[in-house]
């Protein structure tokens, strides 16, 4: 019962974080490890548990959907689905010991992305300009990362989008949520088909993640995200340090 309470609480917090500022996996993944799942199973189960919450967020954002830099949302969806599926397959064929070595570095990458925040895109834009072919290639690579691990994937996408689109970040929230959901959705299908999901833990987290994802998206426009963002940064730094100490 202690595990159930912890999983439900983690799902509620992770779903809300994903809707407002991103970074829900910094809660869901370590909690899955904490309750006893091996890292690959924890990552797969966490992804499946949070997926309905991202769908709920996408539904809440449905009136604000748009393409990026004149590129249709349908094309970006197809690229994200393909990339997410490839990332999930790569995770499933990765030996457990190797993933255990890689995960602290993936957490570090996600943490640095959070630390960069909205300034990351501004900094990149000073030195980098990309065209549509490069943009679509990067979107595919990010979707592969999303299917493989996915920490801070939404922020990474928006940082790249600012290199080709000057739309305010707030307007990008809707397509970000939908494309992250697309990458995660194809990964979810792979994880379920491969039997990589621990269903009791997943179900306990999923229900509360849906509530957090929907209501977090509904109120995101009215809540200043700064406090939650710095909470995510502090949490991500702590989790990253714990996983480095645990493995190295």
C-alpha positions as CSV (number, residue, x, y, z in Angstrom):
1,X,0.0,0.0,0.0
2,X,2.9,2.3,0.6
3,X,4.1,1.7,-2.9
4,X,0.6,2.4,-4.3
5,X,0.4,5.7,-2.5
6,X,3.8,6.7,-3.7
7,X,3.0,5.8,-7.3
8,X,-0.3,7.7,-7.2
9,X,1.3,10.8,-5.8
10,X,4.2,10.6,-8.3
11,X,1.7,10.2,-11.2
12,X,-0.3,13.3,-10.1
13,X,2.9,15.4,-9.8
14,X,4.5,14.1,-13.0
15,X,1.3,14.6,-15.1
16,X,1.0,18.2,-13.8
17,X,4.7,18.9,-14.5
18,X,4.5,17.6,-18.0
19,X,1.5,19.9,-18.7
20,X,2.9,23.0,-17.3
21,X,6.7,22.9,-17.5
22,X,7.8,19.4,-18.6
23,X,10.0,17.0,-16.7
24,X,7.5,14.6,-15.4
25,X,9.9,11.7,-16.0
26,X,12.2,13.1,-13.3
27,X,9.5,12.0,-10.9
28,X,8.0,8.9,-12.5
29,X,11.2,7.1,-13.5
30,X,13.1,7.3,-10.2
31,X,9.9,6.3,-8.3
32,X,9.6,3.3,-10.5
33,X,13.2,2.4,-9.7
34,X,12.6,3.1,-6.0
35,X,9.7,0.6,-5.8
36,X,11.9,-2.1,-7.3
37,X,11.7,-2.1,-11.1
38,X,14.9,-2.6,-13.1
39,X,15.9,0.5,-15.1
40,X,14.6,-0.5,-18.5
41,X,11.3,-1.8,-17.1
42,X,11.1,1.3,-15.0
43,X,11.6,3.5,-18.1
44,X,9.1,1.6,-20.2
45,X,6.5,1.5,-17.4
46,X,6.9,5.2,-16.7
47,X,6.4,6.1,-20.3
48,X,3.2,4.0,-20.6
49,X,1.9,5.4,-17.3
50,X,2.4,9.0,-18.3
51,X,1.2,8.6,-21.9
52,X,-2.6,9.0,-21.1
53,X,-1.8,12.2,-19.2
54,X,0.0,13.7,-22.2
55,X,-3.0,12.8,-24.3
56,X,-5.2,14.5,-21.8
57,X,-3.0,17.6,-22.1
58,X,-3.1,17.4,-25.9
59,X,-6.9,17.3,-25.8
60,X,-7.0,20.4,-23.5
61,X,-4.7,22.2,-26.0
62,X,-6.8,21.1,-29.0
63,X,-8.0,24.6,-30.0
64,X,-4.4,25.9,-30.2
65,X,-2.8,23.3,-32.5
66,X,-0.7,24.6,-35.3
67,X,2.3,23.6,-37.4
68,X,5.9,24.9,-36.9
69,X,7.4,27.4,-39.4
70,X,4.8,26.6,-42.0
71,X,5.5,22.9,-41.8
72,X,2.2,21.0,-41.4
73,X,1.5,19.3,-38.1
74,X,0.6,16.1,-40.0
75,X,4.2,15.8,-41.3
76,X,5.7,16.5,-37.9
77,X,3.4,13.9,-36.4
78,X,4.6,11.3,-38.9
79,X,8.2,12.1,-38.2
80,X,7.6,12.0,-34.4
81,X,5.8,8.6,-34.5
82,X,8.6,7.1,-36.6
83,X,11.4,8.5,-34.4
84,X,9.6,7.4,-31.2
85,X,9.2,3.9,-32.4
86,X,12.9,3.6,-33.4
87,X,13.9,4.9,-30.0
88,X,11.7,2.4,-28.2
89,X,13.2,-0.4,-30.2
90,X,16.7,0.8,-29.4
91,X,15.8,0.8,-25.7
92,X,14.4,-2.8,-25.8
93,X,17.6,-4.1,-27.5
94,X,19.9,-2.3,-25.1
95,X,21.5,-4.6,-22.5
96,X,20.3,-3.8,-19.0
97,X,23.8,-3.2,-17.8
98,X,24.6,-0.7,-20.6
99,X,21.4,1.2,-20.0
100,X,22.3,1.5,-16.3
101,X,25.6,3.1,-17.4
102,X,23.9,5.4,-19.9
103,X,20.9,6.6,-17.8
104,X,22.9,9.0,-15.5
105,X,24.2,10.8,-18.6
106,X,20.8,11.0,-20.2
107,X,19.5,12.5,-16.9
108,X,22.4,15.0,-17.0
109,X,21.5,16.0,-20.6
110,X,17.9,16.5,-19.6
111,X,19.0,18.5,-16.5
112,X,21.2,20.8,-18.5
113,X,18.3,21.4,-20.9
114,X,16.1,22.4,-18.0
115,X,18.8,24.7,-16.6
116,X,19.0,26.4,-20.0
117,X,15.3,26.8,-20.1
118,X,13.9,29.4,-22.6
119,X,17.3,31.0,-22.8
120,X,18.7,28.0,-24.6
121,X,16.8,28.7,-27.8
122,X,17.8,32.4,-27.7
123,X,21.4,31.4,-27.2
124,X,21.4,28.9,-30.1
125,X,19.6,31.4,-32.4
126,X,22.5,33.8,-32.0
127,X,24.9,31.4,-33.7
128,X,22.7,28.9,-35.6
129,X,20.2,29.1,-38.4
130,X,18.7,26.0,-39.9
131,X,16.5,25.3,-42.9
132,X,13.6,22.9,-43.2
133,X,15.5,19.8,-44.1
134,X,17.8,20.2,-41.1
135,X,14.9,21.0,-38.9
136,X,13.0,17.8,-39.9
137,X,16.1,15.7,-39.4
138,X,16.6,17.1,-35.9
139,X,13.0,16.6,-35.1
140,X,13.4,12.9,-36.0
141,X,16.5,12.6,-33.8
142,X,14.7,14.2,-30.9
143,X,11.8,11.9,-31.4
144,X,14.2,8.9,-31.2
145,X,15.5,10.3,-28.0
146,X,11.9,10.7,-26.8
147,X,11.2,7.0,-27.4
148,X,14.4,5.9,-25.8
149,X,14.3,8.0,-22.7
150,X,12.5,11.3,-23.2
151,X,13.6,13.5,-20.2
152,X,13.1,17.2,-21.1
153,X,12.1,16.2,-24.7
154,X,9.5,19.0,-24.8
155,X,12.0,21.7,-23.9
156,X,14.5,20.3,-26.4
157,X,12.0,20.4,-29.2
158,X,11.0,24.0,-28.4
159,X,14.7,25.0,-28.2
160,X,15.2,23.7,-31.8
161,X,11.9,25.2,-33.0
162,X,13.1,28.7,-32.0
163,X,15.9,28.3,-34.6
164,X,13.4,28.3,-37.4
165,X,10.2,29.9,-35.9
166,X,9.9,33.1,-34.0
167,X,6.5,32.3,-32.5
168,X,6.3,32.9,-28.7
169,X,7.0,29.8,-26.6
170,X,3.6,29.9,-25.1
171,X,2.1,29.3,-28.5
172,X,4.4,26.3,-29.0
173,X,3.0,24.5,-26.0
174,X,0.1,22.9,-27.9
175,X,2.2,21.4,-30.8
176,X,4.9,20.5,-28.3
177,X,2.4,18.4,-26.3
178,X,1.0,16.7,-29.3
179,X,4.3,15.8,-30.9
180,X,5.7,14.5,-27.6
181,X,2.5,12.5,-27.3
182,X,3.1,11.1,-30.8
183,X,6.6,10.0,-30.1
184,X,5.6,8.5,-26.7
185,X,2.6,6.8,-28.3
186,X,4.6,4.8,-30.7
187,X,7.0,3.9,-27.9
188,X,4.1,2.7,-25.8
189,X,3.0,0.3,-28.5
190,X,6.5,-1.2,-28.7
191,X,6.8,-1.5,-24.9
192,X,3.4,-3.2,-24.6
193,X,4.0,-5.5,-27.5
194,X,7.4,-6.5,-26.1
195,X,6.0,-7.2,-22.6
196,X,8.3,-4.6,-21.0
197,X,5.6,-3.0,-18.9
198,X,4.9,-3.8,-15.2
199,X,1.1,-3.4,-15.2
200,X,0.3,-3.0,-11.4
201,X,2.8,-0.2,-11.0
202,X,1.7,1.4,-14.3
203,X,-2.0,1.4,-13.5
204,X,-1.4,2.9,-10.0
205,X,0.5,5.8,-11.6
206,X,-1.5,6.2,-14.7
207,X,-4.9,7.3,-13.2
208,X,-3.4,10.2,-11.2
209,X,-1.2,11.2,-14.1
210,X,-4.3,11.6,-16.3
211,X,-5.8,14.0,-13.8
212,X,-2.6,15.9,-13.4
213,X,-2.1,16.1,-17.1
214,X,-5.5,17.4,-17.9
215,X,-6.0,20.0,-15.1
216,X,-2.3,21.0,-15.4
217,X,-2.9,21.9,-19.1
218,X,-6.2,23.7,-18.3
219,X,-4.6,26.0,-15.8
220,X,-1.2,26.3,-17.4
221,X,-2.1,29.6,-19.0
222,X,-3.1,31.2,-15.7
223,X,-0.2,29.9,-13.5
224,X,3.3,31.4,-13.6
225,X,5.5,28.4,-14.4
226,X,8.7,29.8,-12.8
227,X,8.2,28.2,-9.4
228,X,7.3,24.8,-10.9
229,X,10.2,25.1,-13.3
230,X,12.8,25.7,-10.5
231,X,11.3,22.8,-8.6
232,X,11.9,20.6,-11.6
233,X,15.5,21.9,-11.9
234,X,16.2,21.2,-8.2
235,X,14.6,17.8,-8.5
236,X,16.4,16.9,-11.7
237,X,19.8,17.9,-10.2
238,X,19.1,15.7,-7.2
239,X,17.9,12.7,-9.2
240,X,20.9,13.0,-11.6
241,X,23.4,13.1,-8.7
242,X,21.7,10.1,-7.0
243,X,21.9,8.0,-10.2
244,X,25.6,9.0,-10.8
245,X,26.4,8.0,-7.2
246,X,24.4,4.9,-7.5
247,X,26.2,3.7,-10.7
248,X,29.7,5.2,-10.4
